[in-house]
Amino acid sequence: MVSPQSKAVYIDLHVHTRRYSACAETLDPGKLAQYLTDSHLDGIVLAEHDALWPAKEIATLNTELNGKRFFRAVEVSSVNGHFVVIGLDNLNGITPGITIAELTARSAQQGAVVILVHHHQIYSHTADPIAVLQLPPGIDAIETASSVTFGKHQRQAERYAGQRLWSRVGGSDAHYLELVGCSFSVFESMPRNEKEMARAIRQGRVRAMHWYPMDE
């Protein structure tokens, strides 16, 4: 749990840009630094679809900031649903269509954290929602607050978190600038890097939050 006495740090764990996610064609990463500077957020995690930002490019983005920070992650399109993975050094062996068992094994080898996102969505390879309670061990957290996870879906995600003993995190799943920061995760302090962020999530030292009330 985040200590109520600590200075809260707000980080959006789930943002896409047109640099590496074609579906986010209007979100120019060049505008994110100023947006982050002016917003309520302290950090943004760039979690592109099946792509990991090069570390040097993230470092370049961070030279424009003062105290706030960009991080990198990947939203993996697995055969068992979509998962944001934070803390990877590379995507060796992690490709679209990977099974969740293989994904969690490869992520654990790199000390990364695996987060189930938009659990209620139905994907093209199946006509059914994800069987969350039947997913194998190795998942660390579930996104309980996002631009598409609120109301009954948020309550359902909260129940799954309790049943599976997963941490609860928030991220906007923004594909355009105006959505960035609508949902985010609250940390005790600013993680120094993605590995430290992953540890905090795995240990439950985080909570999910919407910036403004979401409709049912």
C-alpha positions as CSV (number, residue, x, y, z in Angstrom):
1,M,0.0,0.0,0.0
2,V,1.1,3.6,-0.6
3,S,1.7,5.4,2.6
4,P,-0.7,8.3,3.2
5,Q,2.2,10.2,4.7
6,S,4.3,10.0,1.6
7,K,4.4,12.4,-1.3
8,A,2.3,10.7,-3.9
9,V,3.7,10.2,-7.4
10,Y,1.3,10.0,-10.3
11,I,2.3,7.9,-13.3
12,D,0.2,6.9,-16.3
13,L,1.3,3.3,-17.0
14,H,-0.3,2.9,-20.4
15,V,0.2,5.4,-23.2
16,H,0.5,4.8,-26.9
17,T,2.1,7.1,-29.5
18,R,2.2,7.1,-33.3
19,R,6.0,6.5,-33.2
20,Y,5.5,2.8,-32.6
21,S,1.7,2.2,-32.4
22,A,-0.1,2.9,-35.7
23,C,-3.5,3.0,-34.0
24,A,-2.3,6.1,-32.1
25,E,-1.8,8.1,-35.3
26,T,-2.7,11.5,-33.8
27,L,-0.5,11.2,-30.6
28,D,2.8,12.9,-31.5
29,P,5.4,11.9,-28.9
30,G,7.1,15.2,-29.6
31,K,4.2,16.9,-27.8
32,L,4.3,14.7,-24.7
33,A,7.2,16.4,-22.9
34,Q,5.3,19.7,-22.7
35,Y,2.1,18.0,-21.9
36,L,3.8,16.1,-19.0
37,T,5.4,19.3,-17.7
38,D,2.0,21.0,-17.5
39,S,-0.1,18.1,-16.3
40,H,-0.9,16.6,-12.9
41,L,1.3,13.6,-13.8
42,D,4.8,13.0,-12.6
43,G,5.6,10.3,-15.2
44,I,4.3,8.5,-18.3
45,V,5.0,5.0,-19.4
46,L,5.1,4.6,-23.2
47,A,3.6,1.1,-23.7
48,E,3.4,0.6,-27.4
49,H,1.7,-2.3,-29.1
50,D,4.3,-5.1,-29.5
51,A,7.2,-2.6,-29.6
52,L,9.7,-1.4,-27.0
53,W,11.1,2.1,-27.3
54,P,14.9,2.1,-27.5
55,A,16.4,3.1,-24.2
56,K,18.4,5.9,-25.9
57,E,15.2,7.5,-27.3
58,I,13.6,7.5,-23.8
59,A,16.8,9.1,-22.4
60,T,16.5,11.8,-25.0
61,L,12.9,12.5,-24.1
62,N,13.9,12.8,-20.4
63,T,16.6,15.4,-21.1
64,E,13.7,17.9,-21.7
65,L,12.1,17.3,-18.3
66,N,12.8,18.6,-14.8
67,G,11.9,16.1,-12.1
68,K,9.3,14.3,-14.2
69,R,10.1,11.3,-16.3
70,F,9.2,9.0,-19.2
71,F,9.5,5.2,-18.9
72,R,9.2,2.4,-21.5
73,A,7.1,-0.7,-21.6
74,V,5.3,-2.9,-24.1
75,E,1.7,-4.0,-24.6
76,V,2.0,-7.5,-25.7
77,S,-0.8,-9.0,-27.9
78,S,-0.7,-12.5,-26.5
79,V,-3.1,-15.3,-27.5
80,N,-4.6,-15.0,-24.0
81,G,-5.2,-11.3,-24.1
82,H,-3.2,-8.1,-23.9
83,F,-0.6,-7.5,-21.2
84,V,1.5,-4.5,-20.4
85,V,5.0,-5.6,-19.4
86,I,7.3,-3.2,-17.5
87,G,11.0,-3.8,-16.9
88,L,12.1,-5.6,-20.1
89,D,15.5,-5.0,-21.5
90,N,14.6,-6.5,-24.8
91,L,11.8,-8.4,-26.7
92,N,13.8,-11.5,-27.5
93,G,11.3,-14.3,-27.9
94,I,8.3,-12.0,-27.1
95,T,6.2,-11.7,-30.2
96,P,2.5,-11.2,-31.0
97,G,0.5,-14.4,-30.4
98,I,2.8,-15.6,-27.6
99,T,1.0,-17.6,-24.8
100,I,0.7,-16.0,-21.4
101,A,2.7,-18.9,-19.9
102,E,5.7,-18.2,-22.2
103,L,5.3,-14.4,-21.7
104,T,5.4,-14.6,-17.9
105,A,8.4,-17.0,-18.0
106,R,10.4,-14.7,-20.3
107,S,9.4,-11.6,-18.4
108,A,10.4,-13.2,-15.1
109,Q,13.8,-13.9,-16.5
110,Q,14.3,-10.1,-17.0
111,G,12.7,-9.1,-13.7
112,A,9.8,-7.5,-15.5
113,V,6.2,-7.2,-14.2
114,V,3.2,-8.5,-16.2
115,I,-0.1,-6.6,-16.1
116,L,-3.4,-7.7,-17.5
117,V,-5.1,-4.8,-19.2
118,H,-8.7,-4.2,-20.5
119,H,-9.6,-7.7,-19.3
120,H,-13.2,-7.4,-20.5
121,Q,-12.4,-6.8,-24.2
122,I,-13.1,-9.5,-26.8
123,Y,-10.3,-10.1,-29.3
124,S,-10.4,-11.3,-32.9
125,H,-9.1,-14.7,-32.2
126,T,-12.0,-15.6,-29.8
127,A,-15.7,-14.8,-29.4
128,D,-15.4,-14.9,-25.6
129,P,-14.0,-12.6,-23.0
130,I,-10.7,-13.6,-21.3
131,A,-11.1,-16.4,-18.8
132,V,-9.4,-14.4,-16.1
133,L,-9.7,-16.9,-13.3
134,Q,-8.2,-19.6,-15.5
135,L,-5.1,-17.7,-16.5
136,P,-1.9,-19.4,-15.2
137,P,0.3,-18.1,-12.4
138,G,2.9,-15.5,-13.2
139,I,0.8,-12.4,-13.7
140,D,1.5,-9.7,-11.2
141,A,-1.2,-7.0,-11.6
142,I,-4.4,-6.0,-13.3
143,E,-5.4,-2.6,-14.7
144,T,-8.4,-1.6,-12.6
145,A,-8.6,2.0,-13.9
146,S,-8.3,3.1,-17.5
147,S,-10.2,5.0,-20.1
148,V,-12.0,1.8,-20.9
149,T,-12.0,0.2,-17.5
150,F,-14.5,1.9,-15.2
151,G,-18.0,1.3,-13.7
152,K,-18.9,-2.4,-13.8
153,H,-15.7,-3.3,-15.5
154,Q,-13.6,-1.6,-12.8
155,R,-15.6,-3.4,-10.1
156,Q,-15.0,-6.7,-11.9
157,A,-11.3,-6.0,-12.2
158,E,-11.2,-5.2,-8.5
159,R,-12.8,-8.6,-7.7
160,Y,-10.3,-10.4,-9.9
161,A,-7.4,-8.6,-8.2
162,G,-8.7,-9.9,-4.8
163,Q,-9.3,-13.4,-6.1
164,R,-5.9,-13.7,-7.8
165,L,-3.9,-11.6,-5.3
166,W,-2.8,-9.2,-8.0
167,S,-1.7,-5.6,-7.5
168,R,-4.1,-2.9,-8.8
169,V,-2.7,-0.4,-11.3
170,G,-4.1,2.5,-13.4
171,G,-3.2,3.7,-16.9
172,S,-5.1,5.7,-19.4
173,D,-4.6,3.4,-22.5
174,A,-4.4,6.8,-24.3
175,H,-4.3,6.8,-28.1
176,Y,-4.7,10.6,-28.3
177,L,-3.3,13.4,-26.2
178,E,-6.5,14.4,-24.5
179,L,-6.8,11.1,-22.7
180,V,-3.3,11.0,-21.3
181,G,-3.5,11.0,-17.5
182,C,-7.3,10.3,-17.2
183,S,-6.3,7.2,-15.2
184,F,-2.9,6.5,-13.5
185,S,-1.0,4.7,-10.8
186,V,0.0,6.3,-7.5
187,F,3.4,5.4,-6.1
188,E,5.2,6.2,-2.9
189,S,8.1,7.9,-4.7
190,M,9.4,8.3,-8.2
191,P,10.9,5.0,-9.5
192,R,14.5,5.4,-10.7
193,N,13.9,3.1,-13.6
194,E,11.6,0.5,-15.0
195,K,13.0,-2.3,-12.8
196,E,12.3,-0.3,-9.7
197,M,8.8,0.4,-10.9
198,A,8.3,-3.3,-11.6
199,R,9.3,-4.2,-8.1
200,A,7.0,-1.6,-6.5
201,I,4.1,-3.0,-8.6
202,R,4.9,-6.6,-7.8
203,Q,5.0,-5.8,-4.1
204,G,1.7,-4.0,-4.1
205,R,3.2,-0.6,-3.3
206,V,0.9,1.1,-5.8
207,R,-2.8,1.9,-6.3
208,A,-5.0,2.9,-9.2
209,M,-6.9,6.1,-9.6
210,H,-9.1,8.0,-12.1
211,W,-8.3,11.8,-12.4
212,Y,-12.0,12.6,-12.7
213,P,-15.2,10.5,-12.2
214,M,-15.9,8.1,-15.0
215,D,-19.4,7.3,-16.2
216,E,-21.0,4.0,-15.3
